[in-house]
């Protein structure tokens, strides 16, 4: 594990105290549970399994745990750039992000108390919107019609 552990200070996200139940173990459970679903999904599995070799999954999962730890627990474990690998996937489109968010929502709602699931999902919705805009811009597509995917639109 790189970096320092979660700080011992009070963490505030969007003006709310971070629930104490959210810890590294929960981040690990969400990341591993989510990617277990991704890898067997008919739409997303072929993309992820085509880009990430079987022997590279442990490294990817550790990196995603670092990402979510940094995002929600405010650790400094993640130092990567998550967008470039997504820009390199030409077939990545609206339906993939919608499915990704639906699987993520199902995972966090299954594994986390509601207030923690909301934190994870809120961040995922923001990240997905940012990625969708960046991908469209990178492809030279008009971004003015790209609106955030809402919670209500997820299955």
C-alpha positions as CSV (number, residue, x, y, z in Angstrom):
1,X,0.0,0.0,0.0
2,X,1.4,3.4,-1.0
3,X,0.9,6.7,0.7
4,X,-0.4,7.3,4.1
5,X,-3.4,5.8,5.8
6,X,-6.7,7.6,6.0
7,X,-6.2,10.7,8.1
8,X,-7.2,10.7,11.7
9,X,-8.9,14.1,11.2
10,X,-12.6,14.7,10.5
11,X,-13.4,14.4,6.8
12,X,-16.1,16.5,5.3
13,X,-17.5,15.8,1.8
14,X,-19.9,18.2,0.2
15,X,-20.5,19.8,3.6
16,X,-21.3,16.5,5.4
17,X,-19.2,14.6,7.8
18,X,-17.9,11.4,6.4
19,X,-19.7,8.4,8.0
20,X,-17.4,6.6,10.4
21,X,-18.5,3.2,8.9
22,X,-16.8,4.1,5.6
23,X,-13.3,2.8,5.9
24,X,-10.6,1.0,3.8
25,X,-12.4,-2.4,4.3
26,X,-15.6,-1.0,2.8
27,X,-13.7,0.6,-0.1
28,X,-12.1,-2.7,-0.8
29,X,-15.4,-4.6,-0.6
30,X,-17.0,-2.1,-3.0
31,X,-14.1,-2.1,-5.5
32,X,-13.8,-5.9,-5.6
33,X,-17.5,-6.5,-5.6
34,X,-18.0,-4.0,-8.4
35,X,-15.3,-5.4,-10.6
36,X,-16.5,-9.0,-10.0
37,X,-19.8,-7.8,-11.6
38,X,-18.0,-5.9,-14.4
39,X,-15.9,-8.8,-15.5
40,X,-18.9,-11.1,-16.0
41,X,-21.2,-8.4,-17.5
42,X,-22.2,-9.1,-21.2
43,X,-21.7,-5.4,-22.2
44,X,-18.7,-4.3,-20.1
45,X,-16.9,-7.6,-19.5
46,X,-15.5,-7.9,-23.0
47,X,-14.2,-4.3,-22.9
48,X,-12.5,-4.6,-19.4
49,X,-11.3,-8.1,-20.0
50,X,-9.9,-7.0,-23.4
51,X,-8.0,-4.1,-21.9
52,X,-6.9,-5.7,-18.7
53,X,-5.0,-9.0,-18.9
54,X,-6.0,-11.7,-16.3
55,X,-2.6,-11.3,-14.6
56,X,-3.0,-7.5,-14.4
57,X,-6.3,-7.6,-12.5
58,X,-4.8,-7.6,-9.0
59,X,-2.8,-4.4,-9.9
60,X,-5.9,-2.7,-11.4
61,X,-8.0,-3.6,-8.3
62,X,-5.3,-2.2,-6.0
63,X,-5.2,1.0,-8.1
64,X,-9.0,1.3,-7.9
65,X,-8.9,0.8,-4.1
66,X,-6.3,3.6,-4.0
67,X,-8.5,5.8,-6.2
68,X,-11.6,5.4,-4.1
69,X,-9.7,5.7,-0.8
70,X,-8.3,9.1,-2.1
71,X,-11.6,10.2,-3.4
72,X,-13.7,9.5,-0.3
73,X,-11.3,9.0,2.6
74,X,-9.0,11.8,1.5
75,X,-5.9,9.7,1.6
76,X,-3.1,10.4,-0.8
77,X,-2.7,6.9,-2.1
78,X,-3.8,7.5,-5.7
79,X,-1.5,9.4,-8.0
80,X,-2.6,8.2,-11.4
81,X,-4.6,9.8,-14.2
82,X,-7.8,7.8,-14.7
83,X,-8.9,9.5,-18.0
84,X,-6.2,8.5,-20.5
85,X,-6.9,4.8,-20.4
86,X,-10.6,5.5,-21.1
87,X,-9.8,7.8,-24.0
88,X,-7.9,4.9,-25.6
89,X,-11.1,2.7,-25.9
90,X,-12.8,3.7,-29.2
91,X,-16.0,1.8,-28.6
92,X,-16.7,3.4,-25.2
93,X,-20.1,5.1,-25.4
94,X,-23.2,6.3,-23.6
95,X,-24.5,2.8,-23.1
96,X,-21.3,1.7,-21.4
97,X,-21.4,4.5,-18.9
98,X,-25.0,3.9,-18.2
99,X,-24.4,0.2,-17.5
100,X,-21.2,1.0,-15.5
101,X,-23.3,3.3,-13.2
102,X,-26.1,0.8,-12.9
103,X,-23.7,-1.9,-11.8
104,X,-21.9,0.5,-9.5
105,X,-25.2,1.6,-7.9
106,X,-26.3,-2.0,-7.4
107,X,-23.0,-2.8,-5.8
108,X,-22.9,0.1,-3.3
109,X,-26.5,-0.3,-2.4
110,X,-25.9,-4.0,-1.7
111,X,-22.7,-3.5,0.3
112,X,-23.0,-0.1,2.0
113,X,-25.4,1.7,4.4
114,X,-27.5,4.2,2.4
115,X,-25.5,7.3,3.4
116,X,-22.3,5.7,2.2
117,X,-23.9,4.3,-0.9
118,X,-25.0,7.8,-1.7
119,X,-21.5,9.2,-1.3
120,X,-20.0,6.5,-3.7
121,X,-22.8,7.0,-6.2
122,X,-22.6,10.8,-6.2
123,X,-18.9,10.6,-7.0
124,X,-19.4,8.0,-9.6
125,X,-22.1,10.1,-11.3
126,X,-19.7,13.1,-11.4
127,X,-16.8,11.0,-12.7
128,X,-18.9,9.5,-15.4
129,X,-20.2,12.9,-16.6
130,X,-16.6,14.3,-16.6
131,X,-15.3,11.3,-18.6
132,X,-18.2,11.5,-21.1
133,X,-17.5,15.1,-21.7
134,X,-13.7,14.5,-22.1
135,X,-14.2,11.6,-24.4
136,X,-16.6,13.5,-26.6
137,X,-14.2,16.5,-26.7
138,X,-11.3,14.1,-27.5
139,X,-13.2,12.6,-30.4
140,X,-14.2,16.1,-31.7
141,X,-17.9,15.5,-30.9
142,X,-20.2,18.4,-29.8
143,X,-20.4,18.3,-26.0
144,X,-23.3,20.7,-25.6
145,X,-25.9,18.0,-25.6
146,X,-24.2,15.8,-23.0
147,X,-26.1,16.0,-19.8
148,X,-25.3,14.1,-16.6
149,X,-26.8,10.6,-16.1
150,X,-29.2,10.9,-13.2
151,X,-29.8,8.4,-10.4
152,X,-33.4,8.0,-11.6
153,X,-32.2,6.9,-15.0
154,X,-30.3,3.9,-13.6
155,X,-31.8,0.5,-13.3
